[in-house]
Amino acid sequence: AGTAIEESDRLLAMIDAMLFISRTEAGVTRPDCKPIDLAALVRDACELFRALAEDKRIRLACSAPEQLTLAADAPLVQRMLANLIDNAIKYTPEGGEVTVTLEPDANGAAVIRVRDTGPGIADADLPRLFERFYRGDPSRSQPGAGLGLSLARAVARAHGGDLTVATSPAGST
């Protein structure tokens, strides 16, 4: 019975993510933007994942200004950060490092970078990386539905931003 409940919960979460992505991309779901301290949100997200990183013997570093206030939907940004940090930890080998940085940009927006020292992403996977359900070869051995990056990009775009990737054999950002 426990397995059926866990599987049902997993499927519900997957359906919820798909609906969110579709509604956000269609402009039906709009973020509820209020002034938030994005720096505090980034630091909290790092703290939330610190134990997971330590369990994998990965150093998790966080760099954010003391405060950076802007209008955003806090729960959506938290979800985006969680997906990005979780992915970085998931694909970084033991002894590696994940670095999360937040900086203001010249236009009054913010730049969040999540950098890992994982194996990088194959060139063949890059064009499809943000597609729903797409999972590159190395990720197929990891749990997941292939929705995390698609959802994270939908959140970024709903806030007037975007999600991009830079990768090399020494890691991805």
C-alpha positions as CSV (number, residue, x, y, z in Angstrom):
1,A,0.0,0.0,0.0
2,G,2.9,2.4,0.8
3,T,4.4,1.9,-2.6
4,A,1.1,2.7,-4.4
5,I,0.7,5.8,-2.3
6,E,4.2,6.9,-3.1
7,E,3.7,6.3,-6.8
8,S,0.4,8.2,-6.7
9,D,2.1,11.1,-5.0
10,R,4.9,11.0,-7.6
11,L,2.4,11.0,-10.5
12,L,0.4,13.9,-8.9
13,A,3.5,16.0,-8.5
14,M,4.4,15.2,-12.2
15,I,0.9,16.2,-13.4
16,D,1.0,19.4,-11.2
17,A,4.4,20.3,-12.7
18,M,3.1,19.7,-16.3
19,L,0.0,21.8,-15.7
20,F,2.1,24.6,-14.2
21,I,4.5,24.7,-17.1
22,S,1.7,24.6,-19.7
23,R,-0.4,27.3,-17.9
24,T,2.7,29.5,-17.4
25,E,3.9,29.2,-21.0
26,A,0.4,30.0,-22.2
27,G,0.2,33.1,-20.0
28,V,-2.8,31.7,-18.0
29,T,-0.8,31.4,-14.7
30,R,0.9,34.7,-13.8
31,P,3.2,35.1,-10.9
32,D,1.9,36.8,-7.8
33,C,4.7,39.3,-7.6
34,K,5.4,41.1,-4.3
35,P,8.6,42.7,-3.0
36,I,10.8,39.9,-1.6
37,D,14.3,39.7,-0.3
38,L,15.8,37.5,-3.0
39,A,19.1,37.3,-1.2
40,A,17.4,35.8,1.9
41,L,15.5,33.3,-0.4
42,V,18.8,32.2,-2.1
43,R,20.5,31.7,1.3
44,D,17.5,29.8,2.6
45,A,17.5,27.5,-0.4
46,C,21.2,26.8,0.1
47,E,20.6,25.9,3.7
48,L,17.8,23.6,2.8
49,F,20.1,21.6,0.5
50,R,23.2,21.7,2.7
51,A,22.6,18.3,4.4
52,L,21.9,16.6,1.0
53,A,25.2,18.0,-0.3
54,E,27.1,17.0,2.8
55,D,25.7,13.4,2.5
56,K,27.2,13.3,-1.0
57,R,30.5,14.9,0.3
58,I,29.8,17.9,-2.0
59,R,30.8,21.4,-0.9
60,L,27.8,23.8,-1.3
61,A,28.8,27.4,-1.4
62,C,26.4,30.4,-1.5
63,S,27.2,34.0,-2.3
64,A,24.6,36.7,-2.1
65,P,24.5,40.3,-1.1
66,E,23.1,41.2,2.4
67,Q,19.8,42.1,0.7
68,L,18.4,42.3,-2.8
69,T,14.8,43.3,-2.9
70,L,12.7,42.9,-6.1
71,A,9.2,42.0,-7.1
72,A,8.7,38.2,-7.5
73,D,6.5,35.3,-6.6
74,A,8.4,33.8,-3.6
75,P,7.0,30.2,-3.8
76,L,7.7,30.0,-7.5
77,V,11.3,31.3,-7.1
78,Q,11.8,28.8,-4.3
79,R,10.6,26.0,-6.5
80,M,12.9,27.1,-9.3
81,L,15.9,27.4,-7.0
82,A,15.1,24.0,-5.5
83,N,15.1,22.3,-8.9
84,L,18.4,23.9,-10.0
85,I,20.3,23.2,-6.8
86,D,18.9,19.7,-6.6
87,N,20.0,19.0,-10.2
88,A,23.4,20.4,-9.5
89,I,23.9,18.2,-6.4
90,K,22.5,15.2,-8.2
91,Y,25.0,15.4,-11.1
92,T,28.1,16.4,-9.1
93,P,30.3,13.5,-8.1
94,E,31.5,13.0,-4.5
95,G,34.1,15.6,-3.6
96,G,32.8,18.1,-6.1
97,E,31.4,21.6,-5.5
98,V,28.1,23.4,-6.2
99,T,28.2,27.2,-6.0
100,V,25.1,29.4,-5.9
101,T,25.5,33.1,-6.5
102,L,23.1,36.0,-6.7
103,E,24.1,39.4,-8.1
104,P,22.2,42.5,-9.1
105,D,22.5,43.3,-12.8
106,A,22.7,46.8,-14.4
107,N,19.0,46.8,-15.3
108,G,17.6,46.4,-11.7
109,A,17.1,42.7,-12.2
110,A,19.0,39.8,-10.6
111,V,21.3,37.1,-11.9
112,I,21.3,33.8,-10.1
113,R,23.9,31.2,-11.1
114,V,24.0,27.6,-10.0
115,R,27.4,26.1,-11.0
116,D,28.5,22.5,-10.5
117,T,31.6,20.5,-11.0
118,G,29.8,17.6,-12.6
119,P,30.6,16.0,-15.9
120,G,29.0,18.7,-18.0
121,I,26.2,18.3,-20.5
122,A,26.8,16.7,-23.9
123,D,26.5,19.0,-26.9
124,A,23.9,16.7,-28.4
125,D,21.7,17.2,-25.3
126,L,21.9,21.0,-25.2
127,P,19.2,21.9,-27.8
128,R,16.6,19.7,-25.9
129,L,17.7,20.4,-22.3
130,F,14.7,22.5,-21.4
131,E,12.1,20.3,-23.1
132,R,9.5,18.6,-20.9
133,F,10.5,15.0,-20.2
134,Y,13.8,15.2,-22.0
135,R,16.6,13.4,-20.1
136,G,20.1,13.2,-21.4
137,D,22.0,9.9,-21.3
138,P,23.8,10.3,-18.0
139,S,20.6,11.5,-16.2
140,R,18.6,8.4,-17.1
141,S,20.2,6.5,-14.2
142,Q,19.0,9.2,-11.8
143,P,15.4,9.5,-10.5
144,G,13.3,12.2,-12.1
145,A,10.7,12.8,-14.8
146,G,12.7,15.4,-16.9
147,L,10.5,18.3,-15.8
148,G,12.7,20.2,-13.4
149,L,14.6,22.4,-15.9
150,S,11.5,23.0,-18.0
151,L,9.7,24.2,-14.9
152,A,12.6,26.3,-13.8
153,R,12.7,28.0,-17.2
154,A,8.9,28.6,-17.1
155,V,9.3,30.3,-13.7
156,A,12.2,32.5,-14.9
157,R,10.3,33.5,-18.1
158,A,7.1,34.2,-16.1
159,H,9.2,36.8,-14.2
160,G,10.5,38.4,-17.4
161,G,13.8,36.5,-17.2
162,D,15.2,33.4,-18.7
163,L,17.2,30.3,-17.9
164,T,20.3,29.5,-19.9
165,V,23.1,27.0,-19.6
166,A,26.9,27.1,-20.1
167,T,28.7,23.8,-19.9
168,S,32.1,22.2,-20.2
169,P,33.7,18.8,-19.1
170,A,34.5,20.6,-15.8
171,G,30.9,21.4,-15.0
172,S,27.8,23.4,-15.9
173,T,26.3,26.7,-14.9
